[in-house]
């Protein structure tokens, strides 16, 4: 169903930024207790394509779930950045407010900004192709291609901040 996939792509673009809804859901993770200072583990993504969308083919579902991991990693990075730049992180002392951790958070903010700009650019391309009525080929493959570098980078940055936050 072409219209269904078009809606999934729109929701995917939001999920890539960490915003879930009815199409891409966020399940409760093992260490997602709402604590301000607890980062989710990099290997336990809790964002996935809704199981209610049974009409999505298994290979597409797998690719969508793999791609949406980026939204999970970006959420974790934003969480770390927000914590380190908040009054909680600053007043916590060496374990939460060191100058090195704040510098790391500032550098990560630049990466997050570049990623968000890339996702916005993809969204503009998708909307432009839709407005033109052109079939731009397999949209999912194009998204995967354009976000390939982030698929390598974001999980590693998530692992880094996870290690920093748990040490």
Secondary structure, DSSP 8 states (H G I E B T S, - for coil): -HHHHHHHHHHHHHHTTT---SSEEE---TT-S--TT----TT---EEE-TT-TTS-HHHHHHHHHHTHHHHHHHHHHHHHHHHHSHHHHHT-HHHH-HHHHHHHHHHHHHHHHHHHHHHHHHHHHHHHHHHT---S-HHHHHHHHTHHHHHHHHHHHHHHHHHHH-
